[in-house]
Amino acid sequence: MCRQSATVCLFKSPSRQQRELTDVAARLAALPDPRERRGRRHALASVVLAAACAVLAGARSYLAIGQWARHAPQDTLARLGFRAGGSLGVRRPASSSTLRRVLMLVCPGGLADLLGHHPAGAQAVAVDSKSARGSRTDTSAAAHLLSAVTAGRTVSQLRVPDKTNEIAAFTSLLSPFDLAGTVVTADALHTQREHSKWLVEVKKAHYLLVVKGNQPTLHAAIKSLPWKEVTARRYDRQRGHGRRETRSVRTLTVTGLHLDFPHVVQAVKILRHRTDIKTGKVTRQTVYAITDMTARQASPQLIGRLARSQWGIEAVHHVRDTTFAEDASKIRTGHGPENMATLRNLAINTLRDAGYRSITTGLREVSYAPFTRPLDLLQLA
């Protein structure tokens, strides 16, 4: 079954070997075609790859994707796998309506898994959510997407079904992946007993979970710990984005203390001091967290690095908002919002793998050769 809780659609779960293939076209072979067999002119992989290349070249809408495909030369269409037809062997791309229909219908969970960055060997995977605000209509809420990110690259995402919350989607998002030895970080909404037991006992992973007021008893217990006596601490200073920031991380082993949470071993207190360089305004934030890792497994320095990786997921969401104008997108129908978000994630992953620190710069350089550079980056033969 497709990993999409809002709808039911057939999906052949990809094997581990298929997920690890570097050839994007080969990975997409695991994805079932949602179209009727009769009248089908173009392979599903070719249609999806055309959309992916168009987004890498800067397309933000169905119309722009269709225009890119319509102007693609014959050698580009050949690399995408569009068949030659007629006596002259001319290749014709998928029409704008076909591209739009496929992106509205194709299984979003499967597409996100197949086009995502595989987390095998990753030190940490961060989980957080984002709403595509432009997808809201008079009768339905905006598409709410729960994502898993590692090292600035999206692993997968799922749309949270309407009238539910993202807590129920947490295990569905991560279940296809081997997380043994990986640290999963998440915000306070996912500081749930069942999540921690599932991560440690089923996935053989570790967790670092933020604790806030939505868990009042746990929050009060951690806040009351003897933090002033803690000697295990780490200080970091950073300057950038118009501000100076100082962070102190303190960790305390709580084995034997009464913290009613499965597998918890250490509690964490993070103090963040930010100074706006221009105005001089100082802000202070205190964050508490818990982890199942021992002091030997996770020092204050490592805990601080893992916490920053959780905050780093916001950078991916910021790129989708500012560079790809995701919140302004009026794509609303079917699986369109989440599948377009997946193509944006693929573009970000691909550009980061190519060494671009600035996604805006990467898109601009790709746009100079829109019919060759995207295919080269996706390693299409």
N, C-alpha and C positions, 0 to 999 in steps of 0.2 A: 504494500500500500504506500501511496505517496505520503511523505512527511509533511502533511498540510492539514492541520486539524479543522480548518474552516470548511473544507470540502473533502470529498472522497474521490480519488482518481487513481487508476492503476499505475504502479511504479515498480519497476524491477530494480531493487536496491543494488548499487554498484559494488562489485567485489573490491577488496583492498587493492588488488593489482590494478583495476581500472581507475581507482581514485588516484593512484600514484603515477599513472602515465603522464608524461610531459606533453603528449600530443592532445591538445584540447579537443580536436575532432574525434579522436578515439574515445575519450571520456564521454563525450556526448552521445556515443552509440548506445549507452545504457539507458538513455532517456526515451520513454515511449512517445510516439507521435499522437497528439490529442485529436488530430483531424481525421475525418472519414477517409477510408482508403480510396474510394472512388474520386477521381478528379485531382488527386494529389500529384503535383508536377515537380516539386522540389523536395529534396531530402531535408528532414528536420534540422540536422546538424548544419547544413549550408545556410538555412534561414537564420538560425540563432547566431552563427558565426558572423554573418553579414551585419546583424544588429550589433554584435559585440565590437566589430571593427569600426562601425559608424560611431558608436559611443566613444571609442578610443580616439577617433578623429575629431571629437567635439560635439557630436549630435546630442541633443537634449530631449527630443520629442519623436513621436512616430513619423511625423512629416519629414523631419530632418534625416531620420534613418532611411526612409523611402527615397529621398533625394540622393543620398549617398549611394545607395544600391543602384539607382537608375543611371547614375553617371559613372559607375565603375567600369573600367576597361575590361576587355576579354581575358587578359592574363590574370587579372584580379579575380574575376568570376571563376576561372579555372582553378585557382588556388583555393577558393572557397568551396569547390565541389559542385558547382552548378553544371548540369549536363549540357552537352552540345546537341543541337537539334536541327532538323532540316537538312537539305542537300548541301548547304554551305557550312554546316557545323557551327552555327552561331549560338553562343550561350546567352540566355536571357535570365536576368535576376528575378527574384521574387518581387511581386508588386507591393506597393505600400499597404494595400488592404491585407495581403497575405502576411506580411511582416507584423502588422498590427494584430491580426487574428491569432497568430501563433503566440505572441507575447502575452496575449490575454488568456490563452488556454493552457499553455504548457505548465506542467507541475512545478510550482515555485520552490518547494523544498528540495526536490531532486535537482533542479537547475542550480540552486544555491550550493548544494553539496558538490556537484560536479565541477563548478566553476570557482569554488573557493580554494583558499590556501590550505593545504593539508597540514594539520598540527603535529604530525609525527615528530617526536624529538623536541618539541617546543618546551621551553621552561615554564611558560605561563600562558593561560588563555583567559581573556577578560570577557565578561558577559555584561551587556547593557542593551538598552532599547532606545528607539527613536521613532517618532511619528512623522509620516509624510503629510504635512499639513494641507498641502494642496489637493490631496485626494478626498478630502471631506466633502460630503454632499448634504443636501437638506434632509435626507432620510438615513444616512449612515455616517459613522464616525470615520475619522482619518485612519488610514492604514497604520497600524502600530507594529513595528518590526523589531524583533529581538535578535541581536547579533552576537556572534562569538568572534573575537579578534585576537591575533597574536602578532607581536612585533609590527604593529601598524597595518597588518594585512587581515582581511576578513576571511574567516574559516567557513562560516555558513550563516544563514539567517532564516527565521521563520516569522510569518505573520501571526500575530496574536489574534485569535478569533474574537469577533465582536461579542460583547456581554460577558467576557472573561477577562482575566488578567494574565500577566506574563509569568506568574509563578508556575502555572500549569504547563507552560511551554518550555520551561528550563530543561527538564530531562529529555524532552523530545528534540531539542536543539542539539544537545551534546551526545546523545546516545549512539549515533553511528560511528563515533571516532574513538580511537585508542588513546586514552588519557592516562595510562599507567605512568606514575611518577611526575605527571604534570600538575602544576598549581593552578587551580581555577579560582579566579577572583571575581567578585560581584559586589554590587551595592547592597544597601540594607534591606531592600525588598526581598532579596533572595537569601537572607540569613534565616533559613528555615531548617528545622530539625531533619525533615525528610531529605532535603537536598544534601546536607552534610553526610548523612548515613549512606545515601546513594553514591556520592562521590568517593567516599573512602572504602565502603564495603563492596560495591558493585564495580566501579570503574577503576579502583585501586589508585585513585588520584589524591591530591592534597587540596585543601581549601584555604583561602584567606578572605574572610567575609566581614564587611563593615557592619557595625552595630550602632543603631540609632534609636530614636524614641519609639519607633513602631514595635520594638521589643523592650518595653519599659523595665521589666524585671531584670533581664539580662544586662541592659544598658546601665541600670543603677548599680548592679553588682560589679560590673567592670569599672565604672567610674569611681567606686569606693575603694578600689584596690590601693595598696600603699605605693603609689607611683613615685613619691618623693624619695623613697628609699632605693629605687631601682638604679643599679649601676650599669646595666646593659643598655647602652644608648648610642645613637649615631647622629651626627650633625652634618647637614649638607647645605651648601649655599649655591644659588643659581641666579643668573641675571639674563633677562631676555623679555621680549614682548612688552617693553616699556615698564618693567617692574623688577625689583629685587625680591628674592624669596629665600627664606631660611626655614629649613625643616629639621625638626628633631624627632627621632624615632626611639621609643622606649619599649622594651619587651619584658614580659614577666611570665615565668612558668607558673601555671595555675593548677598543676596536678595536685590533687589532695584538697584544693579549695572547692567551695561549692559554687560551680558554674554549671547550671543545668542545661548543657548543650552537648550533643554527641561528639565524642572524639576530641574535644577541645584540649589543647596542651598549653598553648601560650596565648596571652592577651597582649594587645598592642595599643599604644597611645602615640598618636602623631600630632605634633603641633606645627602649624604652618603660619609663618609671619610673612605678609606681603606688603611691600612698600611701593606705591606708585611713584615712579621716578619724576614724573612731571608735576604732580600735585603734592607729593609728600604724604598722601593719605596712607595710613597703616591699617591693615585688616588682619585679624587673627582667627584661625579656625582650629578646632580640636576634633580629631577623628579617632574613634575607637574601633578596633577590629579583633577578630579571633582567628586562630589557625590550629590545625591538628599537627603541625610540624614542631619538632622539638627544638630547643635552643641550638643543638649541634647541627640540625638540618637547616635552620633558618636564623641567621644572625640579624641584628637590627639593620645592618647594611643591606642584606638581601630583602628583608621585609620592606624597607623603604623603596627599593627598586621595583618590587612586585606591586606596591601600592601605586607607584607612578605609572606602571603599565595599565592599571585599571583606569586611571584618569586619562591615559593616552587614547582610550577608545573614543573619547569626545573629539579628538583631533580628526578621526576618520569621519565622524558625523558632521563636523564643521566643514570638511572638504566637500562632502556631498551637498551641503547646504549652499556654500558660497561659490565653489567652482562649477558644480553641476546644476545649481539652482533647483535642488530637489523640492524644497518647500513651495516653490512657485509652480511646479509642474501640475498640470490639470489632468494628468492621466489617472483615471478613477475606476475604470470598468474591469471586471474579472480579476485576474491575477496580474494585471498590468503594473500596478504600483510596486509590488514586491519584485517582479521580474526585472523591471527597469532599475530598481535599486541594486539588484544582483549584478546587472551589467555595469553599473557605476562602480560597484565593489571590485569587479574584475578589472576594470580600467585602472583603479587605484593600485590594486595588487600588482598588476603587470608593470606599471610605471615605477613602482617602488623596487620591484625585482630588477628593473633595468637601470637602477641607480639614481633615479630622480628623487631628490628630497622635496622639491616643490612640484606638486601635481599640476599646477597652473603652467609652469614652465614646460613640463613634459607634454601636456596637451597641445601647447603652442607649437612645440617642435614637431610633434606628430602631424599637426595640421599642414605643415609645409609639404608633406608627401602623403596625403590622406589615403591613397590607394595601394601603397606598398608598406609604409612604416608600421601600421597597425598589424598587418599580417606577419611582418618580420618579428614584431614583439611577441605575438602569440605563437610563434614558431610553426606557422602553417607552411607546408612544403609547396 
